[in-house]
Amino acid sequence: MVRDHTSFLQSNIKKLQKTKINEVSSNLSITKSEACLLLIHHGWSATKVDEAWFDDKERVRKLVGLLKHNSGEIVTTQTCEICFDNTVCLEKKLKSAKCGHAYCVDCWKRYINEKIKEGPHECLKPMRCPHPSCEASLEINMIRRFASQQNRKMYDRFLLRSYVETRKNIKWCPRPDCDLAVRYKSDGNYVNKYVEVSCRNGHRFCWGCGEDAHRPVSCEMMAQKNQESGDSKSLRWISTFTKKCPSCKQPIERNGGCMHVTCTVCSYQFCWLCLSDWFLCSARCNRF
C-alpha cells in the first residue's frame, strides 16, 4: 500500500525553505537575507513576491524596509544613540543597519534579544531599526549574529514555523513533545475531513481536525461524542478557560481577564474573544 503522506524532520523542512529563498534571491538578484524577508512578508509565496516586485520594486522595498546601503557597517566616530556611553562605543565600536543609525554591540544585542523574546509577531514582521522614526529592516544575518544562542534557536524555530503555517500540505505533529511534521501528497483541503496520518515517532492523528486518530468516526461526530461523554462541569471549565491556539492548535489556558493571549508553545499572540491575530483585532475586541 502506497502511503499518502511522509513524515518530515525539521531538516527536511529547512531544505524546502532554503530552496525557496535561493529561488527568490536568484530571480531578483538580491541577498538571501532580503529574499527571506520578502517571503515572510508575502506568506512564503515566491509567485507573490515576484508579482509585487516587478509591479513596483521601490514600493516593496519601502514596505518591507529593504534599503540599498551596506548593512552592519562599522562606525567609529559616533556615539551610540541608545546608551550614549562613549567608553563602551570606542572599545567595541558601533554598527549600523542599512539606514546608518549607529548603536553599540551591547545595545544591538539587548534590542534584538528582547524582540525575539516578544515572539514571532515582533521579530518576523520584520524587525526594524531601534530608531523611533526609522522603518529599515534588520537583515536575518545581523539578527542571528547578535542573538544569544538560545534566542537564535528560538528565532530559527519561528522562521521554520512561519514557513510551515503557510503550507497547505505540511503540518506539525500535534503532540507537545514532538518536533516532527507530516507532509501530505495532495494540496487539497482536508479541514474537518478525516484523514489519518502519522509522524516518524508513531504519533497517529487526524489531518483534518488535528485530534488523535479516530477512524472511522468523522471529525464532527468525534467532537460531538467527546462533548457528550465528558463531565459537564469539566467541559464548562474547559470551554471557559481553555481554547486551542489558532496557530499550533495546542490547548491554551487563559489566566485573568485580559483578551491578549500568547501561546506558550509557539508564541503566537491572539485575541481570546475572536481567536484572530492580536495585532489585527486588538482595537476592536479590547473594548469588551
N, C-alpha and C positions, 0 to 999 in steps of 0.2 A: 504494500500500500504506500503510495507516494504522499509524504507529509505536505500539508498545505501551508506550513509555517516553519520558520527557522529560529532557533534560539541564538541570540546575539550577545556577545561580550561587549563591554564598553569600548574595547579596542576596535571592534568591527564598526561601531558607530562613528568613532573618531576618524576612521579611514574614509567613510562616506562623507563626513563633514569636511575633511581635508580636501577631498576631490572637488567638492562644490566650491570651496574657497579658491582653489587653484584655477578652476574654470573661469570664475569671475575676474580674478586677478589677471589672467592671460587675455581674456576678451577685452577688458577695459584698460589694460596697461597701467594698473595701479598696484600698490603693495598688497600683500596678503592680509595685513592688518586692516587696511582700508576696505578690502573686499569683504572681510569678516563683519565689519561694522555695517556695511551696506546690506549684507544678507540678513543680519539680525533685524535691521530696520524694516526690511521687506519680507519678513516671515520665512527666511531661508529659501526664497524663490529666486533662482538665477534669472528666470524669464522676466519677473517683475523688476529686478534690478536693471537688466538691460533696457527694458522699455522706458523706465524712468530716466535712466542715464542719457540715452540717446534722444529723448524728448527734450530734456533741459538739464544738461550736466551741471551747470552752475547752481541751479536751484537745488538739486540733490546734494551737492557739496555743502551748501549753506544749511540745508535742513538737517543733515547728519553731522555737520561740524567738521568737515574734511577741508582743512586749509592746505595751501601748497608749499608752505615753508618747511624747513627741516625741523623735525621733532627731536626732542631730547637734547637740544643744543646746550652746550656748557657756556655759562655766563660768569665772568669773573669780576666785573666792575659794578655790579648792582647789589642791592640788599634784598634779602628775602621779603616779599610783600606780605607774608603772614606773620613771621616771628620777629622780623627786623633785628635779628641777632647777627651783628657784623662778624663777631668772632667765629661763630659756627659757620657762617657763609664763606668766610675766607679759607677756613680749614677744609671744608667739604665741597666748596664751590656750589654754584647754582645750576639748576637745569630748568629748561622751559619746554612747554608743549609747542605745538606749531604756531601758536599765537604770539609767543615771545614773552609771556608773563613768567617771571623768574621766581622760583622758590627753592629753598634748600632741600637736600635729600631727606632730612628728617621730617620736614613738613609734608613733602610728597608722600612719604611712607605712611604718615599718620592719616592724611586725607584719603589715600587710596584704600588703606585697610579698613577705615571706618565706612567707606562707601560699600565695600564688599560685604561687610557685616550687616548692612542695612537690607541686603537681599538683591535678587536679580533685577527687580524693577528700578533699582537705583544704579547698579553698576553695569547694566546692559542697555540702557535706554538712549544714548550711550552715556558713559561717564564724561563729564565736562570739566574744563579748566576751573580751578577754585575761584578765579576772579568773578565777582558778582555779575558783571556785565558782559562776560565772555562766553561764547557758545562753542568754542573749539573743543573737539572731542580728543580724548586721550587715546593713543594707539594701544592696541592689545599688548604689544611687546613692552611698552612702557609700564602698563598696569601690572603685568606679570613680573617685571623686574623689581618693582618697588613693593610688591605684596609680600607678606610673610609666607613661609612655606605652607602653613595651614590655610591661610586665606587664598593662596594661589591655587591650591587644590579645590577649594570651595568655588573660586571663580571659574575654573575649568569645568567643574561639575555644572555650574549654572549655564555655561556655554553649551555643554552637551545636552542638557535638558531642554534648552530653548530650541535646539535643532529637532529633538525627538518630538516635542509637543506640536510641531508643525507637520509632522509626517503622518499621513492617514494610515500607513501600513506598518508603523512601528509603535510599540507600546512597552512601557516598563512593566516588569513583573510587579503586581500589587503588594507582594509580601514586603513588610517594612525592613526585614533583614536581608533582602536580596537586591543586588545591583545589576541584575541581568535584564535583558529586553527580549522581545519577540517580534520578528518581522513576518507579517502575513504576505503571501504571494500575490494577493489581489489588492487593488486600491479601492475596492468597493466599500460602501458604508455599512458597517455591521453593528451600529449602535442599537441596543435593545433587541438584537437578534443573537440567538445562542450559537456560538462557535467556540468549541473547546480547544484551547492551546496550552502549551506547557513550556517552561523555560528549561535550560540545561540542568538546573538543580532539581527538576522534577516537580515544581510547583504548577499544578493544573488550575487554570482559571478560565472564565468566560471572556472572550474578546469583546463581546457586546456590552456587558454591564460592569466588567471588572471584578465580579464576585468570584468565589470559589466555584469550581466546575459543578454544574447542576443538571447535566443531561438526565432524562430527556425533557425536563420541565423548561418552559420558556422563561425569559428574564422577568416578564410581567408576573407570571404565575409564581415564580420563586420569591419575588419581592412581596407579593400578597401573602404567600404561605408563611414567610418569616414574620410578617406583621401580625398575622392571626395567631401563630403559635407562641409568640413571645409574651412575657408577662406585661400586662397593660401599664403597670406603674413604671417598669423599667423602660418601656417603649416611650412613655411620655417624657421621662427624663432624657433619654437619648435624643428624642425629637427636639427637645427644648435646648439642650446643652451641647449636642454634637451634630456636626454636618461633615460631609465629605469635601475635602479640598477640591475646588474646581480644576486644579492643575494636575495633581498627582493622585487624586481620589482617595487619599488616606483620611481616616476619620479624625476630625479636629474637635477638641473640647473648648467651649467658649468660657472664658473666665471674666467675670464682671459684666458691665452693661455696654461697653464700647462696641460699636459696629465694625471697627477696624481690626481685622484678624490677620495674623501672619502665620502661615503653615510652618510647623516646626520641622517638617521633613524636607520640603523643597524651598521654603522661604517665600512662597507666593503670597502676596498681600491682596486680600479681597474683602468685599462687604458682606457681613454676616446676614444682612437682610435679603439682598438680592443675588448674592454669590458672584457678582461681577467684579472685574478688576477695580481695586480700591481707588486708583487714580483716575478712573473714568466715571465713577459714580459717587464719590465721597461728597460732592457738593449737593447732590440730590438726597441721598439717604442719611446724611448726617443730621438732618432735621428731626429724625424720629428718636 
